[in-house]
């Protein structure tokens, strides 16, 4: 209530002396923002008083919980990383920065796999693969190997291009890199489904000046084969979705491409681009669709829409399980947070392989419902 400077200064000193990290990342809370704590001034004081050892770093960002959503906070921390570390030496390293949006560690690993297959010179930040999904190998490691190094973050300023993966999460960091280090950028959707993955691979091919290998074309073909085989189970199915705009937009596009009908879509994250993108994707194909984002776009609104006219499938995070149970709707867990199932951090849903994973989960939910509701004489062994 009386300011957090003394506590933060003590915390910085204690953390460095006890845990010896390379970096401490500080973010604010609603109370410290309301009081008006000046994080920049406090961290400057910490450095002047010698509480930050030589060669160590403390970075910060402002994350008042009453502004935007968790995606806003993530974007602010990316901006903080870029502001503190990226340096331009004037000598290009010819790499493409992949600025990662709010996705699972397995998705980051999959995007890196795709880039490696294309032989593209890339550097991803942030990178939680190998950190948040590290193996159990019988040996405890306080700081797991993996992720993005300080040297790599510094090198972002000498890249020839930046590719932001997700508009809401990455654009501000990409803009900062361009302003600070003259690194031009482009923003692409999170590569969920066929079209968004096509665009991502095309963009990476262009900016990294590499060709798309046949192996990725084959992956695309397997996704198309699965879509063609199972189209009859997807056609015309009404879907309700909720979550972060960076995955809702490509997911909606993928569902429309599958000839499904995303009729209700809500996101608590504000941003004018959401409405224009949804209009562009849904257009004449799903004219009855309702969509909304911002403070008043919540689970209650989504539930009311569903009560007015039911859907065949619900897609979103764990909080949707109550609506799914109340309305007896097949439910596919997707997005953040997933608190009651495992696997989301290990099985990617980006890229062509990820598209197959999404399709398998959707088909599993729909076909399980067909089996459950089928009368005895119509329960088929082969569907």
C-alpha contacts under 8 A as a table, 3 or more apart, distances in Angstrom:
res1	aa1	res2	aa2	distance
1	X	4	X	8.00
1	X	31	X	7.64
1	X	35	X	7.32
2	X	35	X	7.79
3	X	6	X	7.97
3	X	32	X	6.91
3	X	35	X	6.73
3	X	36	X	7.96
3	X	37	X	6.23
4	X	7	X	5.40
4	X	8	X	6.01
4	X	32	X	7.05
4	X	37	X	6.90
5	X	8	X	5.23
5	X	9	X	6.11
5	X	37	X	7.48
5	X	42	X	6.14
6	X	9	X	5.21
6	X	10	X	6.19
7	X	10	X	5.17
7	X	11	X	6.03
8	X	11	X	4.91
8	X	12	X	6.12
8	X	42	X	7.94
9	X	12	X	5.29
9	X	13	X	6.41
9	X	42	X	7.46
9	X	43	X	7.85
9	X	46	X	6.06
9	X	51	X	7.48
10	X	13	X	5.23
10	X	14	X	6.12
11	X	14	X	5.07
11	X	15	X	5.97
12	X	15	X	5.28
12	X	16	X	6.24
12	X	24	X	7.68
12	X	46	X	7.85
12	X	51	X	6.81
12	X	52	X	7.36
13	X	16	X	5.47
13	X	17	X	6.19
13	X	51	X	5.22
13	X	52	X	7.07
14	X	17	X	5.22
14	X	18	X	5.85
15	X	18	X	5.24
15	X	19	X	5.46
15	X	20	X	6.76
15	X	21	X	7.64
16	X	19	X	5.64
16	X	20	X	4.55
16	X	21	X	6.18
16	X	52	X	7.42
16	X	53	X	7.65
17	X	20	X	5.83
21	X	24	X	6.90
21	X	56	X	7.69
22	X	55	X	7.79
22	X	56	X	5.19
22	X	57	X	6.33
23	X	56	X	6.05
23	X	57	X	4.70
23	X	58	X	5.58
23	X	59	X	7.39
24	X	57	X	6.39
24	X	58	X	4.72
24	X	59	X	6.38
25	X	58	X	5.85
25	X	59	X	4.97
25	X	60	X	5.55
26	X	58	X	7.26
26	X	59	X	6.13
26	X	60	X	4.51
26	X	61	X	6.60
27	X	60	X	5.56
27	X	61	X	5.12
27	X	62	X	5.71
27	X	63	X	6.02
27	X	77	X	7.85
28	X	32	X	6.15
28	X	33	X	6.57
28	X	39	X	7.89
28	X	61	X	6.98
28	X	62	X	5.29
28	X	63	X	5.22
28	X	64	X	6.33
29	X	32	X	5.42
29	X	33	X	6.13
29	X	62	X	7.86
29	X	63	X	6.06
29	X	64	X	5.14
29	X	65	X	6.27
30	X	33	X	5.14
30	X	34	X	6.05
30	X	63	X	7.51
30	X	64	X	4.49
30	X	65	X	5.19
30	X	66	X	6.62
31	X	34	X	5.08
31	X	35	X	6.17
31	X	64	X	7.97
32	X	35	X	5.14
32	X	36	X	6.05
32	X	37	X	5.48
33	X	36	X	4.96
33	X	37	X	6.11
33	X	62	X	7.79
33	X	64	X	5.94
34	X	37	X	7.95
38	X	41	X	5.41
38	X	42	X	6.27
39	X	42	X	5.01
39	X	43	X	6.04
39	X	60	X	7.16
40	X	43	X	5.33
40	X	44	X	6.15
40	X	60	X	7.62
41	X	44	X	5.08
41	X	45	X	6.22
42	X	45	X	5.08
42	X	46	X	6.27
43	X	46	X	4.87
43	X	47	X	6.36
43	X	58	X	7.26
44	X	47	X	5.24
44	X	48	X	6.24
45	X	48	X	5.01
45	X	49	X	6.09
46	X	49	X	5.26
46	X	50	X	6.36
46	X	51	X	5.23
46	X	52	X	6.39
47	X	50	X	5.17
47	X	51	X	5.81
47	X	52	X	5.29
48	X	51	X	7.68
50	X	53	X	6.51
52	X	56	X	6.31
52	X	57	X	6.92
52	X	58	X	7.42
53	X	56	X	5.52
59	X	80	X	6.70
59	X	81	X	7.04
59	X	84	X	6.65
60	X	77	X	7.16
60	X	80	X	6.00
61	X	76	X	5.91
61	X	77	X	5.39
61	X	79	X	7.74
61	X	80	X	5.49
62	X	73	X	7.60
62	X	76	X	6.79
62	X	77	X	7.89
63	X	67	X	7.67
63	X	72	X	7.71
63	X	73	X	5.17
63	X	76	X	7.06
64	X	67	X	5.79
64	X	73	X	7.95
65	X	68	X	7.45
65	X	69	X	7.19
66	X	69	X	7.89
67	X	72	X	7.58
68	X	71	X	7.48
68	X	72	X	5.49
68	X	73	X	7.86
68	X	268	X	7.78
68	X	269	X	5.64
68	X	270	X	6.14
68	X	294	X	7.85
69	X	72	X	5.22
69	X	73	X	6.74
69	X	268	X	6.91
69	X	269	X	5.44
69	X	270	X	8.00
70	X	73	X	5.08
70	X	74	X	6.22
71	X	74	X	5.00
71	X	75	X	6.13
71	X	102	X	7.05
71	X	168	X	7.03
71	X	169	X	5.97
71	X	244	X	7.36
71	X	269	X	7.26
72	X	75	X	5.11
72	X	76	X	6.18
72	X	168	X	7.39
72	X	169	X	6.90
72	X	269	X	7.78
73	X	76	X	5.01
73	X	77	X	6.29
74	X	77	X	5.21
74	X	78	X	6.33
74	X	102	X	7.36
74	X	169	X	6.44
75	X	78	X	5.10
75	X	79	X	6.24
75	X	168	X	7.11
75	X	169	X	4.56
75	X	170	X	5.91
75	X	171	X	7.95
75	X	172	X	6.93
75	X	173	X	7.19
76	X	79	X	4.98
76	X	80	X	6.21
76	X	172	X	7.82
76	X	173	X	7.97
77	X	80	X	4.81
77	X	81	X	6.20
78	X	81	X	5.08
78	X	82	X	6.25
78	X	126	X	7.72
78	X	170	X	7.16
78	X	173	X	5.75
79	X	82	X	5.16
79	X	83	X	6.03
79	X	172	X	6.22
79	X	173	X	4.39
79	X	176	X	6.99
80	X	83	X	5.06
80	X	84	X	6.10
80	X	173	X	7.96
81	X	84	X	5.40
81	X	85	X	6.03
81	X	86	X	7.79
81	X	153	X	7.75
82	X	85	X	5.54
82	X	86	X	5.33
82	X	153	X	7.45
82	X	173	X	6.18
82	X	176	X	6.97
82	X	177	X	6.63
83	X	86	X	6.48
83	X	176	X	7.01
83	X	177	X	7.84
83	X	180	X	7.97
85	X	150	X	7.49
85	X	153	X	5.86
85	X	154	X	4.95
86	X	153	X	5.83
86	X	154	X	4.25
86	X	155	X	6.35
86	X	156	X	5.43
86	X	157	X	4.72
86	X	177	X	7.29
86	X	181	X	7.53
87	X	154	X	5.35
87	X	155	X	6.61
87	X	156	X	7.07
87	X	157	X	4.58
87	X	158	X	6.95
87	X	181	X	6.62
88	X	91	X	7.71
88	X	155	X	7.76
88	X	157	X	4.56
88	X	158	X	5.20
88	X	180	X	7.95
88	X	181	X	5.19
89	X	92	X	7.88
89	X	157	X	7.65
89	X	158	X	6.51
90	X	158	X	6.83
91	X	158	X	6.40
92	X	95	X	7.94
92	X	158	X	4.87
92	X	159	X	5.91
92	X	160	X	6.45
93	X	155	X	7.69
93	X	158	X	5.75
93	X	159	X	5.66
93	X	160	X	7.21
94	X	121	X	7.27
94	X	158	X	7.59
94	X	159	X	5.53
94	X	160	X	5.15
95	X	121	X	4.97
95	X	122	X	5.11
95	X	123	X	6.84
95	X	158	X	7.93
95	X	159	X	4.90
95	X	160	X	5.83
95	X	161	X	7.07
95	X	208	X	7.31
96	X	120	X	7.93
96	X	121	X	6.27
96	X	122	X	4.67
96	X	123	X	6.41
96	X	159	X	5.79
96	X	160	X	6.03
96	X	161	X	4.95
96	X	162	X	5.48
96	X	163	X	7.02
96	X	207	X	7.14
96	X	208	X	6.28
97	X	122	X	5.72
97	X	123	X	5.04
97	X	124	X	5.95
97	X	125	X	7.55
97	X	156	X	6.31
97	X	159	X	6.52
97	X	161	X	6.26
97	X	162	X	4.41
97	X	163	X	5.98
98	X	122	X	6.59
98	X	123	X	5.88
98	X	124	X	4.54
98	X	125	X	6.44
98	X	162	X	6.08
98	X	163	X	5.09
98	X	164	X	6.07
98	X	165	X	7.12
99	X	124	X	5.88
99	X	125	X	5.29
99	X	126	X	6.85
99	X	162	X	7.01
99	X	163	X	6.08
99	X	164	X	4.67
99	X	165	X	5.97
99	X	170	X	6.28
99	X	174	X	7.58
100	X	103	X	7.47
100	X	108	X	7.30
100	X	124	X	6.61
100	X	125	X	5.86
100	X	126	X	5.97
100	X	127	X	7.31
100	X	164	X	6.47
100	X	165	X	5.32
100	X	166	X	7.54
100	X	169	X	7.95
100	X	170	X	6.95
101	X	164	X	7.36
101	X	165	X	5.28
101	X	166	X	5.32
101	X	169	X	5.13
101	X	170	X	5.94
101	X	190	X	7.43
101	X	246	X	7.86
102	X	166	X	7.85
102	X	169	X	6.51
102	X	246	X	7.97
103	X	107	X	6.16
103	X	108	X	7.01
104	X	107	X	5.13
104	X	108	X	6.57
104	X	128	X	7.85
104	X	344	X	7.32
104	X	345	X	5.43
104	X	348	X	7.50
105	X	108	X	5.07
105	X	109	X	6.29
105	X	127	X	7.13
105	X	128	X	5.06
105	X	129	X	4.31
105	X	130	X	7.51
105	X	131	X	7.95
105	X	132	X	6.59
105	X	133	X	6.59
105	X	345	X	6.01
105	X	346	X	7.49
106	X	109	X	4.98
106	X	110	X	6.16
106	X	129	X	6.23
106	X	133	X	7.65
106	X	345	X	5.59
106	X	346	X	5.20
106	X	347	X	6.09
106	X	348	X	5.09
107	X	110	X	4.96
107	X	111	X	6.21
107	X	345	X	7.98
107	X	347	X	7.76
107	X	348	X	4.73
107	X	349	X	6.48
107	X	350	X	5.85
108	X	111	X	5.19
108	X	112	X	6.26
108	X	127	X	6.48
108	X	128	X	7.29
108	X	129	X	6.29
109	X	112	X	5.11
109	X	113	X	6.16
109	X	129	X	5.86
110	X	113	X	4.90
110	X	114	X	6.26
110	X	348	X	6.56
110	X	350	X	7.09
110	X	351	X	7.29
111	X	114	X	5.12
111	X	115	X	6.27
111	X	350	X	7.45
111	X	351	X	7.24
112	X	115	X	5.01
112	X	116	X	6.07
112	X	124	X	7.70
113	X	116	X	5.05
113	X	117	X	6.16
114	X	117	X	5.10
114	X	118	X	6.35
114	X	216	X	7.78
114	X	351	X	7.95
115	X	118	X	5.08
115	X	119	X	6.22
115	X	120	X	5.38
115	X	121	X	7.79
115	X	122	X	7.19
115	X	204	X	7.76
116	X	119	X	4.79
116	X	120	X	6.02
116	X	121	X	7.98
117	X	120	X	7.74
117	X	213	X	7.04
117	X	216	X	7.84
118	X	205	X	7.58
118	X	210	X	6.47
118	X	211	X	6.41
118	X	212	X	5.77
118	X	213	X	6.14
119	X	210	X	6.91
120	X	204	X	7.69
120	X	205	X	7.71
120	X	208	X	5.68
120	X	209	X	7.73
120	X	210	X	6.29
121	X	208	X	6.71
122	X	208	X	7.98
123	X	152	X	7.09
123	X	156	X	7.75
124	X	127	X	6.12
124	X	148	X	7.02
125	X	147	X	7.90
125	X	148	X	5.94
125	X	153	X	7.28
126	X	147	X	7.03
126	X	148	X	6.13
127	X	146	X	7.81
127	X	147	X	4.62
127	X	148	X	5.65
128	X	131	X	5.18
128	X	132	X	5.73
128	X	133	X	7.77
128	X	146	X	7.50
128	X	147	X	5.40
129	X	132	X	6.24
129	X	133	X	6.17
129	X	134	X	7.51
129	X	146	X	6.65
129	X	147	X	6.24
130	X	133	X	5.44
130	X	134	X	4.67
130	X	135	X	7.79
130	X	144	X	7.11
130	X	145	X	6.66
130	X	146	X	5.03
130	X	147	X	6.69
131	X	134	X	5.27
131	X	144	X	5.75
131	X	145	X	6.96
131	X	146	X	6.03
131	X	147	X	6.53
133	X	345	X	6.66
133	X	346	X	7.04
134	X	144	X	7.33
136	X	139	X	7.60
141	X	144	X	5.48
148	X	152	X	6.31
148	X	153	X	6.98
149	X	152	X	5.15
149	X	153	X	6.38
150	X	153	X	5.06
150	X	154	X	6.23
151	X	154	X	5.12
151	X	155	X	6.17
152	X	155	X	4.92
152	X	156	X	6.52
153	X	156	X	5.38
154	X	157	X	6.31
155	X	158	X	5.47
155	X	159	X	6.86
156	X	159	X	5.37
156	X	177	X	7.89
157	X	177	X	6.64
157	X	180	X	7.93
157	X	181	X	5.21
157	X	182	X	7.82
157	X	183	X	6.74
158	X	181	X	7.29
158	X	183	X	7.39
159	X	162	X	7.24
159	X	183	X	6.45
160	X	183	X	6.14
160	X	184	X	7.33
161	X	183	X	5.54
161	X	184	X	5.28
161	X	185	X	5.62
161	X	207	X	6.78
162	X	174	X	6.63
162	X	183	X	6.71
162	X	184	X	6.28
162	X	185	X	4.50
162	X	186	X	6.50
163	X	174	X	7.75
163	X	185	X	5.69
163	X	186	X	5.16
163	X	187	X	5.70
163	X	188	X	7.09
163	X	204	X	7.78
164	X	167	X	7.07
164	X	170	X	5.31
164	X	171	X	6.38
164	X	174	X	6.59
164	X	185	X	7.33
164	X	186	X	6.28
164	X	187	X	4.56
164	X	188	X	6.15
165	X	169	X	7.76
165	X	170	X	6.49
165	X	187	X	6.15
165	X	188	X	5.34
165	X	189	X	5.76
165	X	190	X	5.27
165	X	191	X	7.92
166	X	169	X	5.68
166	X	170	X	5.95
166	X	171	X	7.62
166	X	187	X	6.66
166	X	188	X	5.98
166	X	189	X	4.87
166	X	190	X	5.19
166	X	246	X	5.13
166	X	247	X	7.81
167	X	170	X	5.71
167	X	171	X	5.43
167	X	187	X	6.12
167	X	188	X	6.99
167	X	189	X	6.80
167	X	246	X	6.41
168	X	171	X	6.37
168	X	245	X	7.35
168	X	246	X	6.33
169	X	172	X	7.73
169	X	246	X	7.49
170	X	173	X	5.51
170	X	174	X	6.26
170	X	187	X	7.82
171	X	174	X	5.03
171	X	175	X	6.08
171	X	187	X	6.80
172	X	175	X	5.05
172	X	176	X	6.16
173	X	176	X	5.05
173	X	177	X	6.31
174	X	177	X	5.15
174	X	178	X	6.36
174	X	184	X	8.00
174	X	185	X	6.17
175	X	178	X	5.11
175	X	179	X	6.17
175	X	185	X	7.46
176	X	179	X	5.07
176	X	180	X	5.82
177	X	180	X	5.17
177	X	181	X	5.38
177	X	182	X	6.66
177	X	183	X	5.82
177	X	184	X	7.80
178	X	181	X	5.48
178	X	182	X	4.34
178	X	183	X	4.39
178	X	184	X	5.32
178	X	185	X	7.02
179	X	182	X	5.72
179	X	183	X	7.69
188	X	191	X	7.98
188	X	196	X	7.91
188	X	199	X	7.34
188	X	200	X	6.31
189	X	192	X	7.89
189	X	196	X	6.08
189	X	200	X	7.40
189	X	246	X	6.70
189	X	247	X	7.78
189	X	249	X	7.75
189	X	250	X	6.49
190	X	196	X	6.79
190	X	197	X	7.79
190	X	200	X	7.93
190	X	246	X	6.42
190	X	247	X	6.27
190	X	250	X	6.81
190	X	350	X	7.35
191	X	194	X	7.91
191	X	195	X	7.93
191	X	196	X	4.64
191	X	197	X	4.21
191	X	198	X	7.77
191	X	199	X	7.74
191	X	200	X	6.15
191	X	250	X	7.22
191	X	350	X	5.29
191	X	351	X	5.59
192	X	195	X	7.90
192	X	196	X	5.71
192	X	197	X	6.09
192	X	247	X	7.25
192	X	250	X	5.65
192	X	251	X	6.11
192	X	254	X	7.40
192	X	349	X	6.66
192	X	350	X	4.81
192	X	351	X	6.15
192	X	354	X	7.12
192	X	355	X	6.32
193	X	196	X	5.95
193	X	197	X	6.14
193	X	250	X	6.87
193	X	251	X	6.67
193	X	253	X	7.90
193	X	254	X	5.17
193	X	350	X	7.08
193	X	351	X	6.82
193	X	352	X	6.72
193	X	354	X	7.38
193	X	355	X	4.72
194	X	197	X	5.36
194	X	198	X	6.14
194	X	220	X	7.56
194	X	223	X	7.85
194	X	254	X	6.61
194	X	351	X	7.70
194	X	352	X	6.56
194	X	355	X	6.83
195	X	198	X	5.00
195	X	199	X	6.28
195	X	250	X	7.98
195	X	253	X	7.70
195	X	254	X	7.10
196	X	199	X	5.13
196	X	200	X	6.21
196	X	250	X	6.09
197	X	200	X	5.05
197	X	201	X	6.12
197	X	350	X	7.50
197	X	351	X	5.38
197	X	352	X	6.79
198	X	201	X	5.36
198	X	202	X	6.07
199	X	202	X	5.08
199	X	203	X	6.04
200	X	203	X	5.14
200	X	204	X	6.13
201	X	204	X	5.11
201	X	205	X	5.98
201	X	212	X	7.53
202	X	205	X	5.08
202	X	206	X	6.21
203	X	206	X	5.12
203	X	207	X	6.12
204	X	207	X	5.29
204	X	208	X	5.69
204	X	209	X	7.78
204	X	210	X	7.86
205	X	208	X	5.49
205	X	209	X	5.50
205	X	210	X	4.92
205	X	211	X	5.82
205	X	212	X	6.59
206	X	209	X	5.08
206	X	210	X	6.86
212	X	216	X	6.88
212	X	217	X	7.56
213	X	216	X	5.70
213	X	217	X	6.79
214	X	217	X	4.92
214	X	218	X	6.15
215	X	218	X	5.05
215	X	219	X	6.39
216	X	219	X	4.93
216	X	220	X	6.29
217	X	220	X	5.05
217	X	221	X	6.26
218	X	221	X	4.91
218	X	222	X	6.32
219	X	222	X	5.22
219	X	223	X	6.53
219	X	352	X	5.92
219	X	353	X	6.77
220	X	223	X	5.24
220	X	224	X	6.33
220	X	352	X	5.53
221	X	224	X	5.01
221	X	225	X	6.09
222	X	225	X	4.97
222	X	226	X	6.27
223	X	226	X	5.18
223	X	227	X	6.28
223	X	352	X	6.19
223	X	353	X	7.29
223	X	355	X	6.83
223	X	356	X	5.69
224	X	227	X	5.04
224	X	228	X	6.14
225	X	228	X	5.15
225	X	229	X	6.14
226	X	229	X	5.18
226	X	230	X	6.22
226	X	356	X	7.38
227	X	230	X	5.43
227	X	231	X	5.64
227	X	258	X	7.21
227	X	359	X	7.86
228	X	231	X	5.41
229	X	232	X	7.93
230	X	233	X	5.79
230	X	234	X	7.03
231	X	234	X	5.23
231	X	235	X	6.08
231	X	258	X	7.02
231	X	259	X	7.95
232	X	235	X	5.52
233	X	363	X	7.30
233	X	366	X	7.63
233	X	367	X	7.76
234	X	237	X	5.82
234	X	258	X	6.71
234	X	259	X	6.77
234	X	260	X	5.88
234	X	363	X	7.61
235	X	258	X	6.99
235	X	259	X	5.03
235	X	260	X	5.30
236	X	259	X	6.05
236	X	260	X	4.83
236	X	261	X	5.87
237	X	259	X	7.96
237	X	260	X	4.98
237	X	261	X	5.76
237	X	311	X	7.61
237	X	312	X	5.81
237	X	313	X	7.46
238	X	260	X	6.36
238	X	261	X	4.69
238	X	262	X	5.90
238	X	263	X	6.20
238	X	311	X	4.89
238	X	312	X	5.12
238	X	313	X	6.49
239	X	260	X	7.29
239	X	261	X	5.85
239	X	262	X	4.56
239	X	263	X	5.85
239	X	264	X	6.87
239	X	311	X	5.59
239	X	312	X	5.93
239	X	313	X	4.82
239	X	314	X	5.81
239	X	315	X	7.44
240	X	262	X	5.91
240	X	263	X	6.00
240	X	264	X	4.60
240	X	265	X	5.90
240	X	302	X	7.88
240	X	306	X	7.87
240	X	311	X	6.62
240	X	313	X	6.41
240	X	314	X	4.93
240	X	315	X	6.30
241	X	248	X	7.35
241	X	262	X	7.29
241	X	264	X	6.24
241	X	265	X	4.84
241	X	266	X	6.63
241	X	314	X	6.01
241	X	315	X	4.86
241	X	316	X	5.84
242	X	248	X	7.14
242	X	265	X	5.58
242	X	266	X	4.81
242	X	267	X	5.63
242	X	299	X	7.93
242	X	315	X	6.81
242	X	316	X	5.33
242	X	317	X	7.78
243	X	247	X	7.63
243	X	248	X	6.51
243	X	266	X	6.81
243	X	267	X	5.14
243	X	268	X	7.24
243	X	316	X	6.07
243	X	317	X	7.08
243	X	335	X	6.42
243	X	336	X	7.39
244	X	247	X	5.90
244	X	248	X	6.04
244	X	267	X	5.81
244	X	268	X	7.39
244	X	269	X	6.58
244	X	335	X	7.35
245	X	248	X	4.78
245	X	249	X	5.89
245	X	267	X	6.29
245	X	269	X	6.96
245	X	274	X	6.79
246	X	249	X	6.04
246	X	250	X	7.41
247	X	250	X	5.72
247	X	251	X	5.97
247	X	335	X	7.68
248	X	251	X	5.10
248	X	252	X	5.88
248	X	265	X	7.95
249	X	252	X	5.28
249	X	253	X	6.32
249	X	274	X	7.73
249	X	277	X	7.12
249	X	278	X	6.95
250	X	253	X	4.94
250	X	254	X	6.11
251	X	254	X	4.99
251	X	255	X	6.20
252	X	255	X	5.12
252	X	256	X	6.24
252	X	262	X	6.39
252	X	281	X	7.52
253	X	256	X	5.22
253	X	257	X	6.22
253	X	281	X	5.95
253	X	282	X	7.80
254	X	257	X	5.01
254	X	258	X	6.31
255	X	258	X	4.98
255	X	259	X	6.51
255	X	260	X	5.28
255	X	261	X	6.91
255	X	262	X	6.80
256	X	259	X	5.04
256	X	260	X	5.32
256	X	261	X	6.17
256	X	262	X	7.04
256	X	281	X	7.79
256	X	282	X	7.34
256	X	285	X	7.59
257	X	260	X	7.37
261	X	286	X	6.17
261	X	289	X	8.00
262	X	265	X	7.15
262	X	286	X	7.27
262	X	289	X	6.65
263	X	286	X	7.02
263	X	288	X	6.50
263	X	289	X	4.01
263	X	290	X	5.84
263	X	291	X	7.81
264	X	289	X	5.89
264	X	290	X	4.97
264	X	291	X	5.71
264	X	302	X	6.92
264	X	305	X	7.23
264	X	306	X	7.86
265	X	289	X	7.96
265	X	290	X	6.43
265	X	291	X	4.56
265	X	292	X	6.52
265	X	302	X	7.56
266	X	291	X	5.63
266	X	292	X	5.00
266	X	293	X	5.49
266	X	297	X	5.54
266	X	298	X	6.70
266	X	299	X	7.91
266	X	302	X	6.86
267	X	270	X	7.68
267	X	292	X	6.59
267	X	293	X	4.50
267	X	294	X	6.43
267	X	297	X	5.89
267	X	298	X	7.02
268	X	293	X	5.35
268	X	294	X	4.61
268	X	295	X	5.64
268	X	296	X	7.31
268	X	297	X	5.43
268	X	298	X	6.19
269	X	293	X	6.11
269	X	294	X	5.11
269	X	295	X	7.35
270	X	293	X	5.76
270	X	294	X	4.11
270	X	295	X	7.12
271	X	274	X	6.00
271	X	293	X	7.50
271	X	294	X	7.25
272	X	275	X	6.05
272	X	276	X	7.17
273	X	276	X	5.33
273	X	277	X	6.08
274	X	277	X	5.35
274	X	278	X	6.17
274	X	293	X	7.16
275	X	278	X	5.18
275	X	279	X	6.18
275	X	291	X	7.50
275	X	292	X	7.19
275	X	293	X	7.82
276	X	279	X	5.15
276	X	280	X	6.16
277	X	280	X	4.99
277	X	281	X	6.17
278	X	281	X	5.12
278	X	282	X	5.85
278	X	283	X	7.80
278	X	291	X	7.58
279	X	282	X	5.36
279	X	283	X	5.23
280	X	283	X	5.50
282	X	285	X	5.55
282	X	286	X	5.22
282	X	287	X	6.87
282	X	289	X	7.38
283	X	286	X	6.34
283	X	287	X	6.21
284	X	287	X	5.23
286	X	289	X	5.63
292	X	297	X	5.63
293	X	296	X	7.17
293	X	297	X	5.00
294	X	297	X	5.46
295	X	298	X	7.31
296	X	301	X	7.89
297	X	301	X	6.38
297	X	302	X	7.75
298	X	301	X	5.46
298	X	302	X	6.53
299	X	302	X	5.00
299	X	303	X	6.05
299	X	320	X	7.82
300	X	303	X	5.08
300	X	304	X	6.26
301	X	304	X	5.17
301	X	305	X	6.36
302	X	305	X	5.18
302	X	306	X	6.28
303	X	306	X	5.06
303	X	307	X	6.17
303	X	323	X	6.59
304	X	307	X	5.05
304	X	308	X	6.34
305	X	308	X	5.20
305	X	309	X	6.57
305	X	310	X	7.99
306	X	309	X	5.22
306	X	310	X	4.87
306	X	311	X	6.50
307	X	310	X	6.01
307	X	327	X	7.74
310	X	327	X	7.96
311	X	314	X	7.36
311	X	329	X	7.20
312	X	329	X	6.27
312	X	330	X	6.77
312	X	366	X	7.90
313	X	329	X	5.89
313	X	330	X	5.10
313	X	331	X	5.95
313	X	332	X	7.57
313	X	366	X	7.47
314	X	320	X	7.68
314	X	324	X	6.96
314	X	329	X	6.62
314	X	330	X	6.29
314	X	331	X	4.86
314	X	332	X	6.24
315	X	320	X	7.87
315	X	331	X	6.01
315	X	332	X	4.87
315	X	333	X	5.88
315	X	334	X	6.22
316	X	319	X	7.77
316	X	320	X	6.32
316	X	332	X	6.67
316	X	333	X	5.20
316	X	334	X	4.70
316	X	335	X	5.91
316	X	336	X	7.99
317	X	320	X	6.08
317	X	333	X	5.25
317	X	334	X	5.16
317	X	335	X	5.24
317	X	336	X	5.53
317	X	337	X	5.54
317	X	338	X	5.40
318	X	321	X	5.80
318	X	333	X	6.29
318	X	334	X	7.96
318	X	336	X	7.91
318	X	337	X	6.38
318	X	338	X	4.95
318	X	339	X	6.05
318	X	340	X	6.71
319	X	322	X	6.64
320	X	323	X	5.35
320	X	324	X	6.18
320	X	331	X	7.92
321	X	324	X	4.91
321	X	325	X	6.06
321	X	331	X	7.19
322	X	325	X	5.19
322	X	326	X	6.05
323	X	326	X	5.06
323	X	327	X	5.95
323	X	328	X	7.95
323	X	329	X	7.87
324	X	327	X	5.43
324	X	328	X	5.43
324	X	329	X	4.73
324	X	330	X	6.62
324	X	331	X	6.15
325	X	328	X	4.96
325	X	329	X	6.70
330	X	365	X	5.62
330	X	366	X	6.51
330	X	369	X	6.87
331	X	365	X	6.60
332	X	361	X	6.66
332	X	362	X	6.48
332	X	365	X	6.83
333	X	338	X	6.95
334	X	338	X	7.19
334	X	344	X	7.90
335	X	338	X	6.95
338	X	341	X	6.52
338	X	344	X	7.63
341	X	344	X	7.80
342	X	345	X	7.59
343	X	346	X	5.17
343	X	347	X	5.98
344	X	347	X	5.76
344	X	348	X	7.34
345	X	348	X	7.34
347	X	354	X	7.78
347	X	357	X	7.81
348	X	353	X	7.56
348	X	354	X	5.22
348	X	357	X	7.51
349	X	353	X	7.11
349	X	354	X	3.44
349	X	355	X	5.93
349	X	356	X	7.89
349	X	357	X	6.01
349	X	358	X	6.16
350	X	353	X	6.99
350	X	354	X	4.30
350	X	355	X	6.32
351	X	354	X	5.04
351	X	355	X	6.18
352	X	355	X	4.92
352	X	356	X	6.45
353	X	356	X	5.19
353	X	357	X	6.44
354	X	357	X	4.90
354	X	358	X	6.26
355	X	358	X	5.12
355	X	359	X	6.11
356	X	359	X	4.98
356	X	360	X	6.00
357	X	360	X	5.07
357	X	361	X	6.27
358	X	361	X	5.17
358	X	362	X	6.22
359	X	362	X	5.14
359	X	363	X	6.02
360	X	363	X	5.18
360	X	364	X	5.90
361	X	364	X	5.07
361	X	365	X	6.30
362	X	365	X	5.32
362	X	366	X	6.30
363	X	366	X	5.13
363	X	367	X	5.79
364	X	367	X	5.31
364	X	368	X	5.86
365	X	368	X	5.30
365	X	369	X	6.41
366	X	369	X	5.22
366	X	370	X	6.47
367	X	370	X	4.89
367	X	371	X	6.26
368	X	371	X	5.14
368	X	372	X	6.09
369	X	372	X	4.96
369	X	373	X	6.12
370	X	373	X	5.39
370	X	374	X	5.92
371	X	374	X	5.29
371	X	379	X	6.23
371	X	380	X	7.80
374	X	377	X	7.98
374	X	378	X	5.85
374	X	379	X	5.53
375	X	378	X	5.43
375	X	379	X	6.35
376	X	379	X	5.55
380	X	383	X	5.89
